[in-house]
Structure formats: C-alpha cells, structure tokens
Amino acid sequence: MVLKEALYRSLTEPDALKSVSGGSMPLLEKLVGKQVLVVLKGGVRIRGQLRCFDIHINLLLEQAERLHKDGSVETLGTILIRGDNVVAISPIEAIEIEEVSE
C-alpha cells in the first residue's frame, strides 16, 4: 500500500517525494530525478528518469526506454519495475558520491 500511495504522490506532487525507503538507501536517493540505466534479470536494459523507489527496490521510471541488443530503442513511457527483477542500477549522468557513514 505504501508504494501505491508513493506512486500517486509522485505523479500528482512532482517535488513531494524522493523515496519511501525511510532514508536507508542514501546512494540510491542521490539518483532520484536523474537518468539511470537499470539492468534486469535476463539482460533486459532500461533507461529512464528515476522518480521514486521503496525498500524493495521497486522503481518508478519516467521517460523509460528499453535498449535492445541490436541498438534499437523502444519507448515505454512511465513504468514500474518490480525490485526482485533488478540486477543493477547505474547513473547515466555523473553524480557526486560522498562517503556514507552508518
């Protein structure tokens, strides 16, 4: 239910939401609002703007595109990716990473 509310807020209040992780994933929080490349099980690659995520790494991407191995690009729009399918998340743009202390 929390993710459903987060998705609704992210679509209706663009600046109101970064994550619903409770601040437990500072590196991923730095990627909110930035272009990312997400690699899924099976080698599927999707790029888009990370809108929000939750503690299960469920991701909401806007302006998402699937990158095919032959170099073609398929426009997907706004999508939700289930966290258990995510293998890797990488920033496309450079981000400043500070040391994280726990």
N, C-alpha and C positions, 0 to 999 in steps of 0.2 A: 504494500500500500504506500510506503514511503516513496518508492521510485515513481509510482503513478502520480503522486502529488508533486514530486520534483519535476517530472516531465511537464505537467500542466503549468507549473510556475515558470519553468524555463521558456515556455512558448508564449506566455502571457505577460511576464515581467522580465524582459531581457537582462537587466542588470541585478536582479534579485537573488540569483542562485549561481553558485560555483560548483559546490559538491554537496552531497548528503552523506559524506563519509565521516563527518564529525571532526574533520581536521587531521585524520590519522594517515593521510597519504599526501604529504607536502610536495613531493616531486610531481605527482600526477596533477595536483592542484595548480601547479605552475603552467600546465599545458591547457587549462580551461581557456577557451577563447582563441586558441592557436590552431594552426593546421597540424594534423598528426597523420601518421601512417600506422594503420592497425593491421597486423598480420593475424589471420585466423587459422584454426585447425584446417588442414587440407591445403594450406598455402595460399588461400584467398587473401588478396591485399586490397584494403580500402583506405582511401584518404578522405579527410574532411575536417571541418572545424569542430573541435571537441566542445560541446555545450555544457554537459554535466556528466557525472558518474556517481556510483554509490559504492558501498563497502564490498560488493560482489564484483566490482569492475564492470558492471553493466554500463554501457556507454551510449550517450545520445550524441550523434554526429549530425551536423547540418552541412549542406552542400557536399554530400558524400558522393564519391565516385569509386567504382570498382576498377582496379587496374588489372587488365588481362595480360597473360604472358606474351601474347603477340603484339603488345604495345597499344592495343585499343583501350578506350576508356568508356565505361558505361555510367551514365548519370543516374544516381539513386535518390538524391534529394535528402530529406531528413529521415534518419533511420535510428533504430535502437539495436544495439549489438549486445547479445547476452554474454555476460562475463566469462562463463565457462568455455566459450569458444575462442577467447582471446589468447593468443600466444605471445604477442609483443605489441607494445605501443611505443612509437618513436616520434619525436618532434620533427617536423619538416623545416621549420624556422629555427634559428639558433635561440636558445634560452639561457638565462643566467642561472646556474645551479650553485647554491650556497651549501656549505657543509650543514648537514642535518644532525642535530643533537637530540638524543632521546632522554 
